[in-house]
Amino acid sequence: MPSIYPTPHDIGLKVPPHLRETRFNAGFEHALKGGHLTEVECFRRSFRLGFRAAKLYLREVRRHRGILDFPMRARFRVRALWRGD
């Protein structure tokens, strides 16, 4: 079953005039589909800002649905001195 993803225009985002709208929309859609920034094209400014806007949008959607984002699990080292008696 195909999924229908919203566009930035559908959720009320205005693309700033100094960005390329087609690239911004491509970055937005790429992030909604779960993509990663791996290609050279993904590092262009308009694409990155669209990607970031989609990630922030997804965070808000999860927050409104009551889904919590847990903090990243931190790892740490503990050194204990052993004194052989």
PyMOL commands that set and color helices and strands:
alter all, ss='L'
color gray80, all
select helices_A, chain A and resi 21-32+40-43+45-65
alter helices_A, ss='H'
color red, helices_A
deselect
rebuild
show_as cartoon
